[in-house]
Each structure stands twice: as C-alpha cells, then as structure tokens.
Amino acid sequence: MAPPSPPTSRVPLSYFSDADPNDPMVAPVKSPQVLSKFPPTLVITATRGFELSAALYTHEQLVKAGVDTELHVWEGLFHGFFYNVDVPESKDAFNVMVKFFDRHLGHE
C-alpha cells in the first residue's frame, strides 16, 4: 500500500486567494519547464529560518533544471537575518549578494 499523498493545496495567502496553488506562475518550483527559464539565482537562508527546507528544495530543483544557482546557508541565524544590519553576518550576506550580481551583470 502506497503512503498517502501530500496535500496539493493549502489555505492560500491573501495575495493568492484567487489563484490555483498548482499553477506554475504561482509555484514555479512545480514546473521544471518554468524553472529552466530562470536567470542565475541566488538562494540565501539560515538554519533557523522557517524557509530553510523550501530554500534547499528550490535550489535542488533549480540545479536539476540546469539553472546557474548558488545556495548560501548561515548557521544558527533566523529568517531574513540580513535585514538587520546589526547582525554581524549581514555584512557577509551582503558581500555574497554583491559578488553574485557583479558576476552575473558583467561587472567583474
């Protein structure tokens, strides 16, 4: 007997209230064809961020789709840690971002 399938939809966020959660324009990670058209992508997360699992999965799917992608994970930090400039690791994250954009926008 096969394990039960995970639910295909959840209660939508208000900005998705009229959208199909399986539409690749709403959830591109569900469509390898859409993902393959992504530009170079930088994924930044932290081990205590609620988005960690989704970030890892998205990065994996981007790699499978052939997208030039980078994943950076900061240990012990929280969601959006780099928004707080008082967090020392924010400078490290900003440096990663600057180098990524320099590389992909032709400034190196």
C-alpha positions as CSV (number, residue, x, y, z in Angstrom):
1,M,0.0,0.0,0.0
2,A,1.4,3.4,-1.0
3,P,1.8,6.1,1.6
4,P,-0.8,8.9,1.4
5,S,-0.1,11.7,-1.0
6,P,0.8,15.1,0.5
7,P,-1.9,17.7,0.1
8,T,-1.7,19.6,-3.2
9,S,-3.1,22.8,-1.8
10,R,-3.1,24.8,1.4
11,V,-5.1,27.7,2.7
12,P,-3.8,30.4,0.2
13,L,-2.1,33.6,1.4
14,S,-4.4,36.6,0.8
15,Y,-2.5,37.6,-2.3
16,F,-3.1,34.1,-3.8
17,S,-6.7,33.9,-2.7
18,D,-8.0,33.6,-6.3
19,A,-5.0,31.7,-7.7
20,D,-4.5,28.0,-8.3
21,P,-1.7,26.8,-6.0
22,N,-0.6,24.3,-8.6
23,D,-0.3,27.0,-11.4
24,P,3.5,27.2,-12.3
25,M,3.1,31.0,-12.3
26,V,2.1,30.8,-8.7
27,A,4.5,28.0,-7.7
28,P,7.2,27.8,-10.4
29,V,9.1,25.1,-8.4
30,K,6.3,22.7,-9.5
31,S,7.3,23.1,-13.2
32,P,10.7,22.1,-14.5
33,Q,9.9,23.9,-17.8
34,V,9.3,27.2,-15.9
35,L,12.3,26.8,-13.7
36,S,14.6,26.1,-16.6
37,K,13.9,29.7,-17.8
38,F,15.0,31.2,-14.5
39,P,18.0,33.6,-14.7
40,P,21.0,32.9,-12.4
41,T,19.6,32.6,-9.0
42,L,21.0,33.2,-5.5
43,V,19.3,31.5,-2.6
44,I,20.1,32.7,0.9
45,T,18.7,31.2,4.1
46,A,19.7,30.3,7.6
47,T,19.4,27.1,9.7
48,R,16.8,28.6,12.0
49,G,14.7,30.2,9.2
50,F,11.3,28.7,8.6
51,E,12.1,28.7,4.9
52,L,15.2,26.5,5.1
53,S,13.6,23.4,3.8
54,A,11.8,25.3,1.0
55,A,15.1,27.0,0.1
56,L,17.0,23.7,-0.1
57,Y,14.3,22.1,-2.2
58,T,14.1,25.1,-4.6
59,H,17.8,25.2,-5.0
60,E,17.8,21.4,-5.8
61,Q,15.1,21.8,-8.4
62,L,16.9,24.8,-10.0
63,V,20.0,22.7,-10.3
64,K,18.0,19.8,-11.8
65,A,16.5,22.3,-14.3
66,G,20.0,23.4,-15.3
67,V,19.9,26.9,-13.8
68,D,23.1,28.6,-12.6
69,T,22.2,28.8,-8.9
70,E,24.0,29.3,-5.7
71,L,22.9,28.4,-2.2
72,H,24.3,30.0,0.9
73,V,23.1,28.9,4.4
74,W,24.1,30.7,7.6
75,E,24.3,28.6,10.7
76,G,22.2,29.5,13.7
77,L,20.5,32.5,12.2
78,F,16.9,33.4,11.6
79,H,14.7,34.3,8.6
80,G,15.7,37.5,7.0
81,F,18.7,37.9,9.3
82,F,20.5,40.2,6.7
83,Y,17.7,42.8,7.1
84,N,19.2,43.6,10.5
85,V,22.5,45.4,9.8
86,D,23.4,44.9,13.5
87,V,23.8,41.2,12.9
88,P,27.5,40.7,12.0
89,E,26.7,38.0,9.4
90,S,24.6,40.6,7.5
91,K,27.8,42.1,6.0
92,D,28.8,38.6,4.9
93,A,25.5,38.1,3.2
94,F,25.7,41.5,1.5
95,N,29.1,40.6,0.2
96,V,27.8,37.4,-1.3
97,M,25.0,39.3,-2.9
98,V,27.3,42.0,-4.3
99,K,29.7,39.4,-5.7
100,F,26.8,37.4,-7.2
101,F,25.4,40.4,-9.0
102,D,28.8,41.6,-10.1
103,R,29.4,38.2,-11.7
104,H,26.1,37.9,-13.4
105,L,25.7,41.6,-14.5
106,G,29.2,41.7,-16.0
107,H,31.0,43.9,-13.5
108,E,33.9,41.7,-12.7
